[in-house]
Amino acid sequence: MPQLPKWLADGMETLLSSQMHSVQVSHVEYLDPKLKQVRFSGDLGNASFAPGQVIEFRINETSFRHYTPSFYHQQQGVCDVIFYLHGRGPGSQWAEALTVGANTKLMGPGGKMKYRSDQDLHFFFGDESSLGLCHNLQHTANMYGHSYRCLLELDAEHQHWPALISLHTDIVEKSEKEPAKESIQMIEGLSKEAWENWKKATYYLTGRAKSIQKIRRALLDRGIPTKQIFTYPYWADGKKGL
């Protein structure tokens, strides 16, 4: 629920009060001028967190925004989010204004995307908005001893960002006009032997809605069952937030 009339947003906050957790910004770090890591601390309630799930913040009187934590520890009462400060909407403006000591409310966790711990092979796809998710999923895969591959579409000036969070990934140039073109070419360039292996993987597709649509179609065309593909668009062309 990214945006609602104020009266309805107030009502939703009251209705979902059991899922709303008061937190405070306890640490802020600029990894790069447009990449900000924020730690939220407080009582995170009783809901357990599964890597891949989202949390939600009410960023102003009428708007809500979803984010995927890069780290979440219910018992310690801490949650980290890596924000891409693109400056194109109220979510980015809210994140940029966060300072140590600021109080806010965190809702969740929730969402259908969850790391499949019963699977041994995982493929993560996204862009700048997916860094926190990929960082979390990489940590989870390493913890289970699973194999994974990460592929990110990044603007040229952001292609050093994964190294800032020790994220191991393949990187392709982002294209505004041809979403996922280079990503699909990379997948299609896999050898027959490699593809036989990756046909067994679970796919987590996030970031730009158009890129997700394109790469999902390409995977389906190559025989990947829908049950092996999770999708979560973080942003879409022409929309302020999701």
Backbone hydrogen bonds, N-H to C=O, Kabsch-Sander energy under -0.5 kcal/mol:
donor,donor_aa,acceptor,acceptor_aa,energy
4,L,62,T,-3.2
9,A,5,P,-2.8
10,D,6,K,-2.7
11,G,7,W,-1.7
12,M,8,L,-2.7
13,E,9,A,-2.1
14,T,10,D,-1.9
15,L,11,G,-2.9
16,L,12,M,-2.5
17,S,14,T,-1.4
19,Q,16,L,-2.1
20,M,16,L,-0.6
20,M,17,S,-0.9
21,H,106,L,-3.0
23,V,104,T,-2.6
24,Q,41,S,-2.6
25,V,102,A,-2.8
26,S,24,Q,-0.6
26,S,39,R,-2.5
27,H,39,R,-1.1
29,E,37,Q,-2.5
31,L,29,E,-0.9
31,L,35,L,-1.8
32,D,35,L,-1.6
35,L,32,D,-2.2
36,K,83,F,-2.5
37,Q,29,E,-3.4
38,V,36,K,-0.5
38,V,81,V,-2.6
39,R,27,H,-2.6
40,F,79,C,-3.3
41,S,24,Q,-2.7
42,G,77,G,-2.3
43,D,22,S,-0.6
44,L,42,G,-0.7
53,Q,50,A,-2.4
54,V,110,G,-2.7
55,I,67,Y,-2.9
56,E,107,M,-2.3
57,F,65,R,-2.3
58,R,105,K,-0.7
59,I,57,F,-0.9
59,I,63,S,-1.5
60,N,63,S,-1.2
64,F,2,P,-4.0
65,R,57,F,-2.3
67,Y,55,I,-2.4
70,S,80,D,-2.2
71,F,80,D,-1.3
73,H,78,V,-2.8
77,G,73,H,-1.2
78,V,73,H,-1.8
79,C,40,F,-2.2
80,D,71,F,-2.8
81,V,38,V,-2.4
83,F,36,K,-3.6
83,F,81,V,-0.7
85,L,34,K,-2.7
85,L,83,F,-0.8
86,H,84,Y,-1.7
93,Q,89,G,-1.8
94,W,90,P,-2.5
95,A,91,G,-2.4
96,E,92,S,-2.3
97,A,93,Q,-1.4
98,L,94,W,-0.6
98,L,95,A,-1.0
101,G,25,V,-3.1
102,A,99,T,-2.1
104,T,23,V,-2.5
106,L,21,H,-3.1
107,M,56,E,-2.9
108,G,19,Q,-1.3
110,G,54,V,-2.1
114,K,112,K,-0.6
115,Y,51,P,-2.5
117,S,115,Y,-1.3
119,Q,116,R,-1.6
122,H,147,S,-1.6
123,F,202,T,-2.7
124,F,149,R,-2.8
125,F,204,Y,-2.6
126,G,151,L,-1.7
130,S,127,D,-2.1
131,L,128,E,-1.1
134,C,130,S,-2.7
135,H,131,L,-2.4
136,N,132,G,-2.1
137,L,133,L,-3.0
138,Q,134,C,-2.6
139,H,135,H,-2.0
140,T,136,N,-2.2
141,A,137,L,-2.9
142,N,138,Q,-2.5
143,M,139,H,-2.1
144,Y,140,T,-2.0
145,G,141,A,-0.9
146,H,141,A,-2.7
147,S,120,D,-2.5
149,R,122,H,-1.8
151,L,124,F,-2.6
152,L,170,D,-2.5
153,E,126,G,-2.7
154,L,152,L,-0.7
154,L,172,V,-2.4
158,H,155,D,-2.1
159,Q,156,A,-1.1
161,W,158,H,-1.9
164,L,160,H,-0.8
164,L,161,W,-1.2
165,I,161,W,-0.7
165,I,162,P,-1.2
166,S,163,A,-1.1
167,L,162,P,-2.8
168,H,166,S,-0.6
169,T,167,L,-0.7
170,D,150,C,-3.1
172,V,152,L,-2.4
174,K,154,L,-1.5
181,K,178,E,-1.8
184,I,180,A,-2.7
185,Q,181,K,-2.0
186,M,182,E,-2.0
187,I,183,S,-2.0
188,E,184,I,-2.8
189,G,185,Q,-1.1
190,L,187,I,-1.6
195,W,191,S,-2.8
196,E,192,K,-1.8
197,N,193,E,-1.1
198,W,194,A,-2.3
199,K,195,W,-1.7
200,K,197,N,-1.5
201,A,198,W,-1.3
202,T,121,L,-2.1
203,Y,228,Q,-3.4
204,Y,123,F,-2.8
205,L,203,Y,-0.6
205,L,230,F,-3.1
206,T,125,F,-2.2
206,T,204,Y,-0.6
207,G,232,Y,-0.9
209,A,235,W,-2.4
212,I,208,R,-2.2
213,Q,209,A,-2.3
214,K,210,K,-2.0
215,I,211,S,-2.6
216,R,212,I,-2.5
217,R,213,Q,-2.0
218,A,214,K,-2.0
219,L,215,I,-2.2
220,L,216,R,-2.6
221,D,217,R,-2.4
222,R,218,A,-1.1
223,G,220,L,-1.7
224,I,219,L,-2.5
228,Q,225,P,-1.9
229,I,226,T,-1.8
230,F,203,Y,-3.4
230,F,228,Q,-0.5
232,Y,205,L,-2.4
234,Y,207,G,-2.2
235,W,207,G,-1.7
239,K,236,A,-2.1
242,L,234,Y,-0.6
